[in-house]
Amino acid sequence: MKNYSINKTPSQVQSELAEQFRKFRKSKKIAQSELANKSGVSLGSIKRFEQTGQISLESLLKLAHLFDRLEDFNSIFKIDTNLKEIEKLFKP
């Protein structure tokens, strides 16, 4: 029996991220080899990322930094704060 879920699996997110990155890179008119030279990420890693979605976190962050998108990672594991809990701190 197949499991169904409205939530994406890690492999689906990985594939979508790779596709989005490939389209983003192409929209900036940057060749993979040029990207490798500018980012310090190997050409093989960039090719593998765009084909399979597999990349090290360090390499992904380098690519994000090159495109001034590093800030996008700040909210990944951020703890949500409940404003009602904060308001309680200021009540007598």
C-alpha positions in Angstrom: 0.0 0.0 0.0 1.3 3.5 -0.9 1.5 6.2 1.7 -0.1 9.5 0.7 0.6 12.8 2.3 -0.1 16.5 1.6 3.4 17.2 2.9 6.4 16.9 0.6 9.0 14.3 1.2 12.7 15.3 1.7 13.5 13.9 -1.8 10.7 16.0 -3.4 11.9 19.1 -1.7 15.5 18.3 -2.8 14.4 17.8 -6.4 12.3 21.0 -6.4 15.2 23.0 -4.9 17.6 21.7 -7.6 15.1 22.7 -10.4 14.5 26.1 -8.9 18.2 26.7 -8.6 18.9 25.6 -12.2 16.2 28.0 -13.4 17.5 30.8 -11.2 21.0 30.3 -12.4 19.9 30.3 -16.0 17.8 33.5 -15.5 21.0 35.2 -14.3 22.7 33.9 -17.5 25.6 32.3 -15.5 27.2 29.1 -16.9 27.9 26.3 -14.4 31.6 26.7 -15.0 31.5 30.5 -14.3 29.4 29.8 -11.1 32.0 27.2 -10.0 34.8 29.8 -10.4 33.0 32.6 -8.6 31.6 30.5 -5.7 34.4 28.1 -4.9 32.0 25.2 -5.4 33.4 22.5 -7.7 31.8 22.2 -11.2 31.0 18.6 -10.4 29.1 19.6 -7.3 27.1 22.1 -9.2 26.3 19.6 -11.9 25.3 17.0 -9.4 23.1 19.4 -7.5 21.2 20.5 -10.6 20.8 16.9 -11.7 20.0 15.1 -8.5 19.5 17.8 -5.8 22.5 16.4 -3.8 24.9 19.0 -2.4 26.7 19.7 0.8 25.3 22.3 3.1 28.5 24.3 2.9 28.4 24.3 -0.9 24.7 25.3 -0.9 25.5 28.2 1.5 28.3 29.3 -0.8 26.0 29.4 -3.7 23.3 31.3 -1.8 26.0 33.8 -0.6 27.1 34.4 -4.2 23.5 35.3 -5.2 23.0 37.4 -2.0 20.4 34.9 -0.7 22.1 33.7 2.4 19.6 35.5 4.6 16.9 33.1 3.3 18.4 30.4 5.6 18.0 32.4 8.8 14.4 31.2 9.4 14.8 27.5 8.8 15.1 26.4 12.4 14.0 29.6 14.1 11.8 29.1 17.1 8.4 30.5 16.7 7.5 32.9 19.4 3.9 33.1 20.6 3.0 36.7 21.2 0.6 35.8 24.0 3.5 34.3 25.9 5.5 37.4 25.4 2.6 39.6 26.6 2.4 37.6 29.8 5.9 38.7 30.7 4.8 42.3 30.8 1.6 41.8 32.9 1.7 42.1 36.7 
